[in-house]
């Protein structure tokens, strides 16, 4: 064991490497299932696909179970990652948070403004302003993994940090802006359960099954309250203890849960979500759909907004001397990475479904997300593919 506290331990580094590897492979799988969903939605199996997704299982449709229950587990993992990175990982000091934090903020503001430039005057579509604001880390890391050693490790870490802050922003946006009418009784129930979870954490209780059981109760209250159910996943994550309570060899409850969730989320939950939501039928759709304000706002927000917001923020920070470029990276690579941030699949689809109930508008959103993500992904890949290695790598 190293006695230095400044550098991350080998265990932390291998955890991050494992995270990046599983996210990258998960991203490649996500690309595959998204393509499969589109092919099926435009094949003779389309009828079966759509009726299966909208069929009811108990109180909710299959799509709702996926989007409200399975995705709560995805958000639980996001919350665990945010908490660990903020406490002892890549975002544990203000110096480390500064560049990805400012880049994430720019990368959320610029796409929203570009979207509103197209849709701000129409109250029906203005609601979707947050759709292009989120980066899909699994997809973006999947593309990066195709580039192998051409991309310095520091850029992958920068992207992971930026996407984690970006996810945190998306969670706040969902809680504040995409919440339907509220049930105060259920909110009170959720607050009571959250209070118990916080008390358990403060008392040093380390029983994961107890946290998960209370987390389930929290999810039910939040689902019924009108706040989006996935917010329960993040709230639960923030109460899971990060410190191991017994001997030095003991793994903390948070790390245990994070390890247990990584593979199922990357290889099961996110692909299922992608498969259930990416299927969009092109039947009777003309190419002019992509020139409609809604599709254009989403695609333009993802491609131009992310590029301007992320790259612009990094240029400002580095030129002003407030931060340095990630080690071994050059400006061309940073430009390519900023383009890659425009891949907005999982979170963008998710916010699009919350913003609009009308299937016609949802389809327009999906066209915009698919077109924008494709352009951003291909553009970012090509720039990084041909960007020379930095001299100091």
Secondary structure as UniProt FT lines:
FT   HELIX           10..41
FT   TURN            44..45
FT   HELIX           46..54
FT   STRAND          56..57
FT   TURN            58..59
FT   STRAND          60..61
FT   HELIX           62..64
FT   HELIX           65..70
FT   HELIX           71..88
FT   TURN            90..91
FT   HELIX           94..119
FT   TURN            120..121
FT   HELIX           123..126
FT   HELIX           127..133
FT   HELIX           137..146
FT   HELIX           148..150
FT   HELIX           153..177
FT   HELIX           184..202
FT   TURN            203..204
FT   HELIX           208..225
FT   TURN            229..230
FT   HELIX           231..239
FT   TURN            248..249
FT   HELIX           253..264
FT   HELIX           265..269
FT   HELIX           270..278
FT   TURN            283..284
FT   HELIX           287..291
FT   HELIX           293..300
FT   HELIX           301..305
FT   HELIX           307..311
FT   HELIX           312..319
FT   TURN            320..321
FT   TURN            327..328
FT   HELIX           331..340
FT   TURN            341..342
FT   HELIX           346..355
FT   HELIX           359..386
FT   TURN            391..392
//
